[in-house]
């Protein structure tokens, strides 16, 4: 049985449903990322788990015990969780040490033991020298580590992270991504991590849950989500992609405009007009001459090309006005206005349900 | 980084039962606020509509409209208030600009002195101006006669006049406009003006087309507050208009309580004043509410500073004149009167001796004032804190109503509240009139909006995640309040307490209707002494009131233990 279970969870604000009938199971020790654009309900879901808000329907169970249900929820302080907040939420009137030791004091630990545990975690997060500073005297990255230490020191059953890296600059963010994964591998807390950044999710997560408008679009491992997106939303949100539409022939091909017939290696076809097919930018091959194949090719005009050092980024206009982005080796330079052939190999064409 | 955490799990100590005090606290608070705000207004409306036998009647309103002695004070009061608004704005705006946007020396001193006139109770200022500009005995007139050899009874200025009243009130309302406009100018980012300059506008054009329009809402809002203050003020008109032989609406309402009392008529006369107040506040909210365009907005870059060059002497003279008239001269007059005795040369402590040791009423009044100041400040801050917490964190459905209740008294003029409370608490069954309780209730109501708004602003500055972080780590709501919220709010709580305290010890408008021989306060004593013309004693009491006020302000801002500590803040 899963450790953390959300069953048919719903939450409405002022009549508008923010989380709709959401169910999710998280195994003990797993790191789950809730990924989605702002307003998709991921933070609300996290706050439901934490107990800051109560669901309107459904329930949350931890280790089989029900902790949230309409009208009968445990308060946050009785859930044995801890959380890292977007604002870090360090108490400005306490030193780093006091911030970290706070949860230990609440648990009634003897002073010497609390001191020892706090120092251990401060050392693990490289904060020992800063123990007597106030949060206002620390840099953003240091504040972030204090908040990490404060959450980890109480050894929670469940660790919750709410966009923990969004206030950091790009370099630090990348470093902290790996740091969070490393600490998770070390301590193996059941972790729910909310982010809108796919790179963060890919680095950290065992399981990525892509959310959109209050529902789960798809849940799976990073590879699954990237290579086998089920819906157009997931395909577009995780890694850039081109989505082309056409009519499904009933077998494995979709006829788009411009004489392009796309045979698809995988995916679920939607019946009727407008069956969507996703092809990632870097899976498209671009050439001046016509490729040696009958299907999955189309001719277009280079609208724009940008040299990016490791590769070139092309925007190719098809005759009917549609645009396709493709990534080509840096050495292949075709000026705008020239005619080119695009080859979209069947094994990289994935049909999408809705 | 190979340090491992100790293995032993730390589990949360689970309390056997938990008592949720939130709901009871919420209902209790709502009940208190309803009693404070809704009850007196309800009785006010009731009494205005019934006759002596409790039958419904419109007679009071008919009298109000038909009786010229009642109608006229309304007109006079509105004219006076508008004049005050205009004068305040005309004086305060240039001064604010000089302080916020020029290189005039002594800008900090000007701000500090304007704050001093803010703290001065208006009725004390009116009395100071009596000492300075009464037609016969006024120091300025005496000096002028000595200088020019004019006839006795000739007067340069007469404070007992409509113009004198407008002037004396404006001295203590212009800080409202000043503060709003100066803050506005502080916040108008210099890039807005730089953008105008880069497009080719000269300094004067930029000032006229960009800067002034940007602070226009602040000017309007400040003037509206000045108008409101003037309209609802009792002390200054009672001191200056009554000797001049005319009434404004507040003094008229007060006179309706003199023998033979006509409470029904007073109630009816209060309602239009209440209505005007509500409308003015709506107007102010509307003017300031169109955000994005006015005082608010990001602070980018230092405000641009205009070099005064040749205009410097003129600017300094203007600032000095304003501050002389509003602060320096009145304070000097009070000090001189407190320390000299007519017919005796040199300085004397006679008046101090009289006030503190001979005059029997002062000791009781000082005790009462301090007692009420402390209890109102403590209880009021507590209520405001609780209400602000409920509204900010919404732990209970319906919490926003508390905020509306707590801010509603801002629209109730002191004298109207006085009438309402008198009618509410002078029943045989519930006789609080004549006790300190009724004054406590009045002060709590009057100070609630300001106290609540300060505490609400303080909560606004504390990110809810700071409390949530404590909850998720295992602290209950109460424990979080004690360990996290309270320490973070300490500074604001102390500031609010001081604010309420100062507001309480200078209150006169409601007090004047609710006080009796046994419940005199210092402000009432000052008013009584003014009627008997004992200026020396008044000056001593007034200076004492000011000294206490300034001491409290200083204490609040300077004492590290209470507030001004080195609390490092996040971002």
Interface residues (C-beta under 8 A of the other chain):
Chain A: X50 X51 X52 X75 X76 X77 X78 X79 X80 X81 X82 X83 X85 X86 X87 X88 X89 X90 X91 X92 X93 X102 X103 X104 X106 X107 X108 X109 X116 X117 X120 X121 X123 X124 X126 X134 X135 X136 X137 X143 X150 X151 X152 X153 X154 X155 X160 X187
Chain B: X1 X3 X4 X5 X6 X9 X10 X11 X12 X13 X14 X18 X463 X465 X466 X468 X469 X470 X471 X472 X473 X474 X475 X476 X477 X479 X483 X484 X487 X488 X567 X568 X569 X570
